[in-house]
């Protein structure tokens, strides 16, 4: 029974392509969630590694020195504020004393003595000024002493940090080794999921090429391939990644080349049918591509590219005759056993009566 192959309308075909892309994006997101879950596996703990190599009393000593430096800085800041206030007070007292001395000078010039309250104010201001100067000098000395202590603690802290740095070197080396091992373990877990999925998708893409569900397989294969590429690029150095990429491309191209060579050497029935159809459309022998010179094209010359530029004269009625290729001996046109008219010998159906003929597979 003759079957009609339905491809669907243009809109349906475009919708299928759109849904294929959307399905591929969603599947890529799904793989991304899987990869993120694998990345969430905790790695090595640096603090635990540090405790094995660094002396705890040295760490405590460093923290104590840092706390002492912080206290000194806070005390120095407090003393500087007190010194600033004492300086302001001294300047105010100095101005007051200056005014009182000026009043005393004027009174001497006018031969008028100061009152007892004015003398008392002058004496009190002088005492306060001297006390303020004494406090200012004491604060200055305290700030100098604390600054000196801070410098000594800073030298002590730098010495402790040098000792810690020496002790942390093996800890850092062990942490880097464990981190790199953890990264490779994460890459292995991710590729252990992605690579089998990629191989299955690639196999199905080749084995089920003619399946009606081929777009689904194409979306899954494309999304998986992209995710595998990103994972390999993330976890492997660029100098290794370029070799892996070239090796993968060589494998893909070699596989495609082998597939094409086998397709030409051992063609399937549908491939042969397509090859025969294209040859008949260009009036070339389907086997050797020698021009089919029959009817009005008998004395013309053309090739695959110039066939549409060479226009035969006449109505083409003379082409209805049996024909054998003079180059390879293949029967190109023959009489139909059903209706007796001339038909294409290498195509499945007669163009006059539709009688079906099983074509041979090379």
Secondary structure as UniProt FT lines:
FT   HELIX           10..39
FT   HELIX           46..53
FT   HELIX           56..109
FT   TURN            110..111
FT   HELIX           116..207
FT   TURN            208..210
FT   TURN            212..213
FT   HELIX           214..235
FT   HELIX           238..265
FT   HELIX           269..281
FT   TURN            282..283
FT   TURN            286..288
FT   HELIX           295..297
FT   TURN            298..299
FT   TURN            304..309
FT   HELIX           317..319
FT   STRAND          323..324
FT   TURN            326..328
FT   STRAND          331..335
FT   TURN            337..339
FT   STRAND          342..344
FT   TURN            345..346
FT   TURN            351..353
//
